[in-house]
Amino acid sequence: MGLFAMDHLYPAPQDGKPGDDAVVYSIVCSNTNPNVTDSDVSVTLTAYKTVGTERELCTFDGHLCFGNATEGQYINDNPATVVMPKGSTKAVIIELIDEDVLAVCTISPVVNGVNGTSVLAQYCPSRVIISIGGTSTKPDESNIHDSYKDGDEWMRTKSSADAAYGSWFRIVGEKGTDGEYTDYTFNLSKDKTTKDAYTVPGNLKSTTWTDAPQVPNTDYPYLWMRMERKNLPAFTAILYEQKYTYVRLTGEDGKTVTAQYSVDGKTNWHSPFAKGDIWMRTSEDGGSTWGAAVRMVGEKGDGGAWTDYRFNISSALTTSSPLTAPTPLGRSSWEDAPMATTSSFPYLWMQVQKYSDTDTIDGKATYVRLTGQEGQNGESFSRIVDEYQALAQQDPSRLDSTAWKSDVSATSYSADYPYLYKRETVYALDKAGAEYAKSRTVPHLSAVWGSVGRIGPIGYPAGIWDSATTYKSSDDATPIVYHKNSYWYKVSTTDSTNEEPSADSKAWKLAPNFSVMMVEILMASFGKIASAVFSGDFMMSQYGLNNKNELTNDYKGFDGDPTPYIGNGFAPNICFDMLNGEAWLNKAHIRGEVDAGSINVEYKDLTDSDATVVSEKEYTLNNDLNINVDVSGGVVINLPTSKTYIGKHVYILSNTGPFTRVIDWSVVIASATGIFASGSSDLTNLRGGYKSITYVGGVIHLMGLPNAFGCVWGVMSEAVNSINYNS
């Protein structure tokens, strides 16, 4: 190897122009030089410029040029590398354009590496092996080839030094972990909006989100859907660190506001906001019509009412109301002019604050979003459709998108096609009322063909659920209990005590209700139809009084005596003796005539009634209107005056007579609206009447009568020892 020319610093060209003072190096690669390996060589030329005590690589635009004189072209690299075969010669031009430039030449042999070992590969598809334990796949060695083809799932390799190939290994369709999917659940709410898509709606109907949508009602008019990504890969980032996202499926659509801007408020309206814009106008119908121009920059004036418009950017698409500011915000304060949105804060919001004068705020600020893509047409939930497809193998990749059926019986589900797959499709209605598929679940294995299950047990009525009762069930029979307005049947064969029937119970399951039941004879002990209970010869209400005269629905305490008194069993509010034709009614409203041989009035002692005690000897009647006066000494009984007592009857009995002169047995009956004597004509139009009646011994029968002044009382009959009307 030889280098002819001096490899040291040459002076710069005298005229300062490139191309006139080039130095030509002649590089000869010889195969006889003892100092060089008998092979090709690599020649590297590097140009440096000295700056102080340091060297820097030169640039081609002001310091030097490299050129390959042999091939008639420039070399545009620094360092520049030239590979030369042995026995060749190259002429390299180095032209120094600037002073203090040094060209360095480095020569090194090219050493060829040792040939490596090559790897050979073969491929083949799978074949299915059917055995007693199920099916499996193996390499199909009858179809082996050296290049990969569609359908190949297996590969084996060997090196060029090996005589035989290694073992087969699967490269396509190898078993993996469960894939990620989205779980959809539903709930009803009173709220129309949330702060953002990651905030749970308030005022939910239930704390539990269900797999199927519910029907909105007047109390909960909005159907919401919750979406949760599941089986995400490890360390997958969740947007804004939120687990759920929420979307409202029903309810009216919101308004889309479009904004345009102008310098003078009259011409050249445009969007988005540009520097120098002062005026803004908005549209709520996509730009068909526009509102009046408003000044948004420098809008504050002297005195007078005015409106301040300020702007900020946010990642929130909506707020709970126009009075709620969006969060989070991209700027620490609201600014006088709009600003550009960013990927983190993609929505431009405007704050509107009215002032009654220069500095006095008039009401609360309102907020409106100005940018963001226009939403799709509103939609309403329509229905959810379950679809099925049967396969001969448990392989979802073989599912045919055109073979789904809405009825299992329409599929080929059988012993030959034992794997039944299912998918659910949610359908919605757009604004035009057209139905479309909104979302669809990933198909999953729903059932596998097998033998018919055993016949279940027969349910038997076990009354109202009692926490102290132990309930037993077997393969032949299981109890059915009534609890919280529903019937429940026992599903476990383990004895159960104090395990309340509920949706979360493992011992009880909700019994279905049947719309129609046709029987000729129904025999049931304490059988219940709606609120009526049947026991022996009695039909009665399930509500009444217990042995302490307290309200109860423990109708099993009925002992055959329906009269309410202390110490008796359950006394129903309504009771009919079907054998003897007797009836007991807590209250009866009869429109029309009553044909009765006799009417027995049951009196309640005045001191035991619900009358209000005004003073020691004065009472005001309430609900108990048939009174036995058991108090002596000039008792005063006030009659009620509310219109609700019109048509009601009052019987007042005083068993004492005038035969004693020691005690005053008189009874005073008073009314603030008036009492009319028996036989008075046109009672409803009389404006007077008596303030009270004083009588001794016997019975007085009064009835509430309508009058413009409320309920007045008329004496229907009296059988007394003496009576005086007091005006």
C-alpha positions in Angstrom: 0.0 0.0 0.0 1.5 3.4 -0.9 0.4 7.0 -0.5 2.1 9.4 -2.8 1.8 13.0 -1.6 2.4 14.5 1.7 -0.3 13.9 4.4 0.3 17.1 6.3 -1.0 20.6 6.4 -0.9 22.6 3.2 -1.3 26.3 3.0 -4.5 27.8 1.9 -5.0 29.0 -1.6 -3.5 32.3 -2.2 -6.5 33.7 -4.1 -9.0 32.4 -1.5 -11.0 30.7 -4.2 -11.6 26.9 -4.3 -10.6 24.9 -7.3 -7.2 26.5 -8.0 -4.9 25.1 -5.4 -6.0 21.5 -5.1 -3.6 18.8 -3.9 -3.9 15.4 -5.6 -3.1 12.3 -3.6 -2.3 9.1 -5.5 -3.3 6.0 -3.5 -1.9 2.7 -4.8 -3.1 -0.6 -3.3 -0.3 -3.2 -4.0 -0.3 -6.9 -3.4 3.5 -7.0 -2.9 3.9 -4.4 -0.1 5.0 -6.3 3.0 3.4 -3.7 5.3 -0.2 -4.3 4.1 -2.4 -7.4 4.4 -2.9 -9.2 1.1 -6.5 -8.1 0.7 -8.8 -5.2 -0.1 -8.1 -2.0 1.9 -10.4 0.7 3.3 -9.0 4.3 3.0 -10.5 6.9 5.3 -9.9 10.6 4.7 -10.7 13.0 7.5 -10.4 16.8 7.5 -10.0 18.8 10.7 -9.8 22.5 11.4 -7.7 23.6 14.4 -9.6 25.8 16.8 -7.4 26.8 19.7 -6.1 23.6 21.2 -9.0 21.5 19.8 -9.8 19.9 16.5 -13.2 20.1 14.8 -14.5 18.3 11.7 -14.5 20.6 8.7 -17.6 21.4 6.7 -17.7 21.3 3.0 -19.2 24.7 2.4 -16.2 26.7 3.7 -13.1 24.7 4.5 -12.3 21.9 2.0 -13.5 19.6 -0.8 -12.9 15.9 -1.3 -12.9 14.6 -4.8 -12.4 11.2 -6.5 -10.3 12.1 -9.5 -10.3 8.5 -10.8 -14.2 8.4 -11.0 -14.6 12.1 -11.7 -16.9 13.0 -8.8 -16.9 14.6 -5.4 -17.0 12.8 -2.2 -19.6 14.5 0.1 -18.7 12.9 3.4 -16.3 13.9 6.1 -14.8 11.4 7.0 -14.8 10.0 3.4 -14.2 6.3 3.0 -12.9 4.6 -0.2 -12.7 0.8 -0.5 -9.9 -0.3 -2.9 -9.4 -3.8 -4.3 -5.8 -5.0 -4.1 -3.7 -4.0 -7.1 -5.8 -0.8 -7.8 -4.9 2.9 -7.9 -7.2 5.8 -7.0 -6.5 9.5 -7.3 -8.1 11.6 -4.4 -8.3 15.3 -4.6 -8.1 17.3 -1.3 -8.6 21.0 -1.9 -8.0 23.2 1.1 -10.2 26.3 1.1 -9.4 27.7 4.5 -6.3 28.0 6.6 -5.5 25.7 9.4 -7.1 22.7 7.8 -5.5 19.3 8.2 -6.3 16.2 6.1 -5.6 12.9 7.7 -5.5 9.6 5.8 -6.1 6.3 7.6 -5.6 2.9 5.9 -6.8 -0.4 7.2 -7.3 -3.9 5.6 -10.7 -5.3 4.9 -11.0 -8.6 6.7 -13.7 -10.9 5.4 -15.6 -12.9 8.1 -16.1 -16.7 8.3 -19.2 -18.0 6.5 -22.0 -18.5 9.0 -24.4 -21.4 9.5 -27.7 -21.1 7.6 -31.1 -22.1 9.1 -33.7 -24.0 7.1 -37.5 -24.0 7.9 -40.5 -26.1 6.9 -44.2 -25.4 7.5 -47.5 -27.4 7.5 -51.2 -26.9 8.5 -53.0 -28.6 11.4 -55.1 -31.8 11.5 -57.8 -32.5 14.1 -57.5 -35.5 16.4 -60.8 -36.8 17.9 -60.5 -38.8 21.1 -62.8 -39.8 24.0 -61.5 -36.9 26.1 -62.3 -34.3 23.3 -60.5 -32.9 20.3 -57.0 -31.6 19.8 -54.8 -30.4 16.9 -51.5 -31.9 15.6 -49.1 -31.0 12.6 -50.4 -32.4 9.3 -47.1 -34.1 8.2 -48.7 -35.2 4.9 -48.6 -31.6 3.7 -45.0 -30.2 4.4 -43.5 -27.5 2.4 -40.4 -25.2 2.6 -42.2 -21.8 2.3 -45.0 -20.5 4.4 -48.5 -20.6 2.9 -51.9 -19.4 4.1 -53.4 -21.9 6.5 -50.0 -23.1 7.9 -50.0 -23.2 11.7 -46.8 -25.2 12.5 -43.0 -24.8 11.8 -39.8 -26.8 12.4 -36.2 -25.8 11.7 -32.7 -27.2 11.3 -29.3 -25.7 10.6 -27.3 -26.4 7.4 -25.0 -28.6 9.5 -27.8 -30.7 10.9 -29.0 -33.9 9.2 -32.6 -33.8 10.6 -35.2 -31.2 11.4 -36.2 -30.4 15.1 -39.6 -30.8 16.7 -42.7 -29.0 15.4 -43.9 -25.9 17.2 -47.2 -23.9 16.7 -46.7 -20.5 15.2 -50.3 -19.5 14.3 -53.4 -19.8 16.6 -51.4 -20.8 19.7 -53.5 -20.5 22.9 -53.5 -17.1 24.5 -55.1 -15.3 27.5 -58.7 -14.0 27.4 -59.0 -11.0 25.2 -60.1 -7.6 26.3 -63.7 -6.6 26.0 -66.2 -4.0 27.0 -68.9 -4.7 29.6 -72.2 -2.7 29.2 -74.6 -2.2 32.2 -77.6 0.0 32.6 -79.5 2.1 35.2 -82.2 4.8 35.4 -81.6 8.3 36.7 -83.4 11.6 37.3 -80.3 13.5 36.0 -80.0 14.5 32.3 -76.3 15.3 32.3 -73.0 14.8 34.2 -69.9 16.9 34.6 -68.0 14.7 32.1 -68.1 11.2 30.5 -66.4 9.7 33.5 -68.7 11.0 36.3 -71.5 8.7 37.5 -75.0 10.2 37.1 -76.7 11.3 40.3 -80.2 10.4 41.5 -80.0 6.8 40.3 -82.9 4.5 40.7 -80.8 1.6 42.0 -77.2 1.2 43.4 -76.9 -1.8 41.2 -76.3 -1.5 37.4 -78.1 -4.3 35.5 -77.1 -6.2 32.4 -80.4 -5.3 30.6 -81.8 -1.8 30.1 -84.9 -0.8 32.1 -87.9 1.2 30.8 -87.7 4.9 31.9 -90.7 6.3 33.8 -91.9 9.7 35.0 -89.8 9.5 38.2 -86.6 8.3 36.4 -86.9 9.5 32.8 -83.4 8.9 31.6 -81.7 5.6 30.7 -77.9 5.6 31.2 -75.4 3.1 30.0 -72.1 2.3 31.8 -69.1 1.0 29.9 -66.1 -0.8 31.5 -63.1 -2.1 29.7 -62.1 -5.5 31.0 -59.1 -7.9 30.6 -56.9 -5.0 29.6 -53.2 -6.0 29.2 -51.0 -5.4 32.3 -49.9 -1.8 32.8 -52.4 -0.5 30.2 -53.1 3.2 30.9 -56.8 4.1 31.5 -57.8 7.5 30.2 -57.9 10.0 33.1 -57.4 7.0 35.4 -61.2 6.4 35.2 -62.6 2.8 35.3 -66.1 3.6 33.8 -67.5 5.9 31.2 -71.2 6.8 31.0 -73.5 7.8 28.2 -77.2 8.7 28.3 -79.3 6.6 25.9 -82.7 8.4 26.2 -83.9 12.0 26.6 -84.0 15.1 24.4 -80.9 16.2 22.6 -78.9 19.3 23.7 -78.3 22.3 21.5 -75.2 22.7 19.5 -73.8 26.2 19.5 -71.7 27.5 16.6 -69.7 30.7 16.9 -68.2 33.0 14.3 -65.9 36.1 14.8 -65.3 39.4 13.1 -63.1 42.5 13.4 -65.9 45.1 12.8 -69.0 43.0 13.7 -70.5 43.4 10.2 -68.3 41.8 7.6 -65.9 38.9 7.1 -67.4 36.5 9.6 -65.2 33.5 10.1 -64.1 30.7 12.5 -61.9 30.0 14.4 -61.0 33.1 16.4 -58.1 35.1 14.9 -56.0 37.8 16.4 -57.6 41.2 16.1 -61.2 39.9 16.2 -63.5 41.9 18.5 -67.1 40.8 17.7 -68.8 37.4 18.0 -72.2 35.9 16.9 -73.7 32.5 17.6 -76.1 30.1 16.0 -78.1 27.2 17.4 -79.3 25.7 14.1 -76.0 24.9 12.4 -75.5 28.3 10.8 -78.9 28.7 9.2 -79.7 31.8 11.3 -77.4 33.9 13.5 -78.0 35.9 16.6 -77.0 39.6 17.0 -73.3 40.5 17.1 -71.9 41.0 20.5 -68.6 42.7 21.5 -66.4 40.1 23.3 -63.1 42.0 23.5 -62.9 45.3 25.4 -66.7 45.1 26.0 -66.7 46.9 29.4 -68.1 50.5 29.2 -68.7 53.4 31.5 -71.8 53.2 33.6 -74.9 51.3 32.2 -75.6 47.6 32.1 -73.2 45.5 30.1 -72.2 41.9 29.6 -68.7 40.5 30.1 -67.6 37.6 27.9 -64.5 35.5 28.9 -63.0 32.4 27.6 -61.1 29.2 28.7 -60.3 25.7 27.4 -61.3 22.5 29.1 -61.3 18.7 28.7 -65.0 18.6 29.8 -67.6 18.1 27.0 -70.6 19.0 29.2 -71.5 20.4 32.7 -74.4 19.5 34.9 -76.1 22.9 34.2 -75.4 26.2 32.4 -74.6 27.7 35.8 -71.8 25.1 36.5 -68.3 25.9 35.3 -66.5 23.2 33.3 -63.6 21.4 35.0 -60.7 20.8 34.6 -59.6 24.1 32.9 -56.5 24.6 30.8 -55.9 28.2 32.0 -55.8 29.3 35.6 -58.1 32.2 34.9 -60.8 33.2 32.3 -59.4 35.5 29.7 -60.8 38.3 27.6 -60.2 36.7 24.2 -60.6 33.1 22.9 -57.5 30.9 22.8 -56.5 27.9 20.7 -57.5 24.5 22.1 -55.0 21.7 22.7 -55.1 17.9 22.6 -55.4 17.8 26.4 -58.0 20.6 26.5 -59.9 20.2 23.2 -63.0 22.4 24.0 -63.3 26.2 24.0 -65.8 27.5 26.6 -67.3 31.0 27.1 -68.3 32.5 30.4 -71.1 35.1 30.3 -71.5 37.5 33.2 -74.0 40.3 33.2 -73.4 43.6 35.1 -76.1 46.1 36.1 -73.6 48.9 36.1 -69.8 49.4 35.9 -68.9 47.1 38.8 -72.1 45.4 40.1 -72.6 41.8 39.1 -76.2 41.0 38.0 -76.9 37.3 38.7 -74.7 34.3 38.3 -72.3 33.6 35.4 -73.4 31.1 32.7 -71.2 28.8 30.6 -71.5 27.6 27.0 -69.2 25.4 25.0 -68.2 27.0 21.6 -66.1 24.3 20.0 -66.1 20.5 19.7 -67.3 18.2 16.9 -71.1 18.1 16.4 -72.7 15.1 18.0 -74.5 12.4 16.1 -78.3 12.4 15.8 -80.0 11.6 19.1 -81.2 8.1 19.7 -83.5 6.1 21.9 -83.0 2.6 23.2 -85.2 0.1 21.2 -84.4 -3.5 22.3 -81.8 -6.1 23.0 -81.7 -9.2 20.7 -80.0 -12.5 21.7 -78.6 -14.5 18.8 -77.3 -18.1 18.6 -75.1 -20.3 16.4 -74.1 -23.9 16.9 -70.7 -25.4 16.0 -69.3 -28.9 15.7 -66.1 -27.7 17.4 -65.4 -25.4 20.3 -63.7 -22.8 18.0 -65.2 -19.3 17.8 -63.1 -18.5 14.7 -65.4 -20.8 12.8 -68.5 -18.7 13.5 -70.3 -17.5 10.3 -71.5 -13.9 10.5 -74.5 -14.7 8.3 -75.6 -17.8 10.3 -76.8 -16.2 13.6 -80.4 -17.1 14.7 -82.6 -15.3 17.2 -84.1 -18.7 18.3 -82.1 -21.6 19.5 -84.5 -24.0 17.8 -83.6 -22.5 14.5 -79.9 -23.4 14.9 -78.3 -26.9 14.3 -77.7 -27.3 18.1 -77.6 -31.0 18.7 -75.2 -33.8 19.6 -73.5 -33.3 16.2 -73.2 -29.5 16.8 -72.9 -29.5 20.6 -71.3 -26.0 21.1 -73.9 -23.2 21.3 -72.5 -19.7 21.0 -74.4 -16.5 21.9 -74.1 -12.8 21.2 -76.3 -9.8 22.3 -77.0 -6.9 20.1 -78.3 -3.5 21.4 -80.6 -1.8 18.9 -81.5 1.9 19.1 -83.7 4.3 17.1 -82.3 7.4 15.4 -84.3 10.7 15.2 -86.1 9.5 12.1 -87.3 6.4 14.0 -85.1 3.9 12.0 -83.7 1.1 14.0 -80.0 0.2 13.9 -77.5 -2.0 15.8 -75.8 0.3 18.3 -73.5 -2.2 19.9 -72.8 -6.0 19.9 -71.1 -8.2 22.4 -68.3 -10.6 21.6 -69.7 -14.1 20.9 -69.2 -16.4 23.9 -70.0 -20.1 24.6 -73.5 -20.3 26.1 -74.2 -24.0 26.4 -72.8 -27.5 25.5 -75.1 -30.3 24.5 -75.6 -32.9 27.2 -78.0 -35.2 28.9 -81.5 -33.9 30.1 -81.5 -32.8 33.7 -83.5 -34.4 36.5 -87.1 -33.3 37.2 -87.1 -30.5 39.8 -89.0 -30.6 43.2 -92.6 -29.6 43.7 -93.1 -26.4 45.6 -95.5 -26.3 48.6 -96.8 -23.1 50.3 -95.0 -22.4 53.6 -96.7 -19.1 54.5 -95.0 -15.8 55.4 -91.2 -16.1 55.8 -90.2 -16.3 59.5 -86.7 -15.7 60.6 -87.1 -18.2 63.5 -88.4 -21.1 61.2 -86.1 -23.7 59.8 -86.9 -24.4 56.2 -86.1 -27.8 54.7 -86.1 -28.9 51.1 -85.4 -32.2 49.2 -85.2 -33.5 45.7 -89.0 -34.0 45.8 -90.4 -30.9 47.5 -89.3 -27.4 48.4 -91.0 -24.6 50.4 -92.5 -21.4 48.9 -92.7 -18.4 51.2 -94.1 -14.9 51.0 -91.8 -12.0 51.9 -91.9 -8.3 51.0 -94.7 -8.6 48.4 -93.0 -11.5 46.6 -92.9 -15.3 46.6 -89.6 -17.1 47.0 -88.8 -20.8 46.7 -85.9 -22.6 48.3 -83.1 -23.7 45.9 -80.6 -25.4 48.2 -81.1 -28.7 50.0 -79.3 -27.4 53.1 -81.6 -26.4 56.0 -82.0 -22.6 56.2 -82.8 -20.6 59.3 -82.8 -16.7 59.5 -81.6 -16.4 55.9 -83.8 -13.7 54.4 -85.0 -14.2 50.9 -83.4 -11.6 48.5 -81.7 -11.3 45.2 -78.4 -12.0 46.8 -79.5 -15.1 48.8 -78.0 -18.4 47.9 -80.8 -20.3 49.6 -83.8 -18.6 48.0 -84.8 -17.6 44.5 -87.7 -15.3 43.3 -90.7 -17.4 42.2 -92.3 -16.3 38.8 -95.8 -14.8 38.7 -98.3 -16.4 36.3 -100.9 -14.3 34.6 -103.5 -17.1 34.3 -104.3 -20.0 36.5 -107.3 -22.2 35.9 -108.5 -24.6 38.6 -111.8 -26.2 39.6 -111.1 -26.6 43.3 -108.4 -24.7 45.3 -107.8 -25.8 48.8 -105.4 -23.7 50.8 -104.9 -23.0 54.5 -104.7 -19.3 55.0 -104.7 -19.0 51.2 -104.2 -15.4 50.0 -105.6 -13.8 46.9 -104.5 -10.2 46.6 -105.3 -8.7 50.1 -108.0 -11.3 50.9 -107.2 -14.3 53.1 -109.3 -17.5 53.2 -109.4 -19.7 56.4 -112.1 -22.3 57.0 -115.5 -20.6 56.6 -114.1 -17.1 56.7 -112.9 -14.7 54.1 -111.1 -11.7 55.6 -108.6 -8.9 55.1 -105.0 -9.5 55.8 -104.9 -6.3 57.8 -106.6 -5.6 61.2 -105.9 -5.4 65.0 -104.0 -7.7 67.3 -104.9 -8.7 70.9 -103.5 -5.3 72.0 -105.7 -3.3 69.5 -102.6 -2.5 67.5 -102.5 -2.5 63.7 -101.0 -5.7 62.2 -101.0 -8.0 59.2 -100.4 -11.1 61.2 -103.6 -12.8 60.0 -102.4 -16.2 61.2 -103.5 -15.0 64.7 -107.1 -15.3 63.7 -109.0 -17.6 66.1 -112.5 -17.5 64.6 -113.7 -14.4 66.6 -113.5 -11.3 64.3 -114.5 -8.8 67.0 -111.8 -6.4 68.2 -111.2 -6.2 71.9 -108.3 -6.5 74.3 -107.1 -10.1 74.6 -108.8 -11.4 71.5 -106.8 -12.8 68.5 -106.4 -11.2 65.1 -109.5 -9.0 64.3 -109.6 -8.3 60.5 -110.8 -5.0 59.1 -113.2 -6.9 57.0 -114.6 -10.4 57.7 -117.3 -12.6 56.2 -118.6 -15.7 57.8 -119.6 -17.8 54.7 -121.4 -20.4 56.7 -123.7 -18.2 58.8 -123.8 -15.2 56.6 -122.4 -12.7 59.0 -120.1 -9.7 58.2 -117.8 -7.5 60.3 -116.7 -4.2 58.7 -114.4 -1.7 60.2 -116.2 1.0 58.1 -119.0 0.7 55.5 -120.0 3.3 52.9 -123.5 2.4 51.5 -125.0 4.3 48.6 -128.7 3.5 48.3 -131.2 1.8 50.7 -130.5 -0.5 53.6 -133.2 -3.1 54.2 -132.7 -4.4 57.7 -135.0 -5.8 60.4 -133.0 -4.0 63.1 -129.9 -2.0 63.5 -127.8 -2.5 66.6 -125.5 0.4 67.4 -122.4 -0.4 69.4 -121.6 2.3 71.9 -118.2 3.2 73.1 -117.7 4.8 76.6 -116.9 8.5 76.3 -113.8 8.1 78.4 -112.5 5.2 76.2 -113.3 6.8 72.9 -110.9 8.9 70.7 -112.6 12.1 71.7 -110.4 15.1 72.5 -110.5 16.1 76.1 -111.0 19.9 76.3 -111.4 20.1 80.0 -112.4 17.8 82.9 -116.1 17.7 81.8 -115.8 18.8 78.1 -115.0 16.6 75.1 -114.9 17.0 71.3 -115.8 14.0 69.1 -113.5 12.6 66.4 -114.0 9.2 64.8 -115.9 7.4 67.6 -119.4 8.9 67.1 -121.6 6.4 69.0 -121.0 7.4 72.6 -122.1 6.1 76.0 -121.8 9.0 78.4 -120.1 7.4 81.4 -119.3 10.8 83.1 -121.7 12.6 85.5 -122.1 16.2 86.4 -123.1 18.3 83.4 -120.9 16.9 80.6 -120.4 19.0 77.4 -119.9 17.1 74.1 -118.8 19.2 71.1 -119.8 17.9 67.7 -117.2 18.2 64.8 -117.8 20.8 62.1 -115.7 19.6 59.1 -117.5 18.9 55.9 -116.0 15.4 56.0 -118.7 14.6 58.6 -121.6 15.3 56.3 -123.8 12.2 56.1 -122.3 10.6 59.3 -124.6 9.6 62.2 -124.0 10.3 65.9 -125.8 8.4 68.7 -125.3 9.7 72.2 -126.7 7.5 75.1 -127.1 8.6 78.7 -128.5 5.8 80.9 -129.0 8.0 83.9 -132.4 9.5 84.8 -133.9 12.4 86.8 -134.7 10.2 89.8 -131.7 11.6 91.8 -131.2 15.1 92.9 -127.8 14.8 94.4 -125.9 14.5 91.1 -126.4 16.5 87.9 -126.8 13.9 85.1 -127.5 16.4 82.3 -125.7 16.2 79.0 -125.0 19.2 76.8 -124.5 18.6 73.0 -122.9 21.7 71.3 -122.0 22.7 67.7 -120.3 25.8 66.5 -122.2 25.6 63.2 -125.6 25.0 64.7 -128.0 22.2 65.7 -131.5 22.0 64.2 -134.5 20.5 65.9 -136.2 17.4 64.6 -138.8 18.4 62.0 -137.2 21.7 60.9 -137.8 22.4 57.2 -135.2 23.2 54.6 -132.3 22.6 57.1 -129.6 23.3 54.5 -130.7 26.9 53.9 -131.2 27.9 57.5 -128.6 30.4 58.8 -129.3 30.0 62.5 -130.0 26.9 64.4 -129.4 26.2 68.1 -126.0 26.5 69.7 -126.6 23.5 72.0 -129.0 20.9 73.4 -129.4 20.0 77.0 -131.0 16.7 77.8 -131.4 14.1 80.6 -131.6 10.3 80.2 -132.1 8.5 76.9 -130.8 8.5 73.3 -130.4 11.3 70.8 -129.7 10.5 67.1 -128.1 13.3 65.0 -126.8 13.4 61.4 -124.3 15.8 59.6 -126.0 17.9 57.0 -124.5 20.1 54.2 -124.5 23.8 54.7 -122.5 26.7 53.2 -120.9 27.2 56.6 -119.7 23.6 56.9 -121.3 20.6 58.5 -124.4 21.4 60.6 -126.2 18.8 62.7 -129.9 17.9 62.6 -131.7 15.9 65.3 -133.1 12.8 63.4 -134.8 11.4 66.5 -134.7 11.5 70.3 -136.0 9.4 73.1 -135.1 11.2 76.3 -136.6 12.1 79.7 -136.3 15.9 79.0 -134.7 18.1 76.4 -134.0 21.9 75.9 -132.7 23.7 72.8 -130.4 26.5 73.7 -130.1 29.5 71.4 
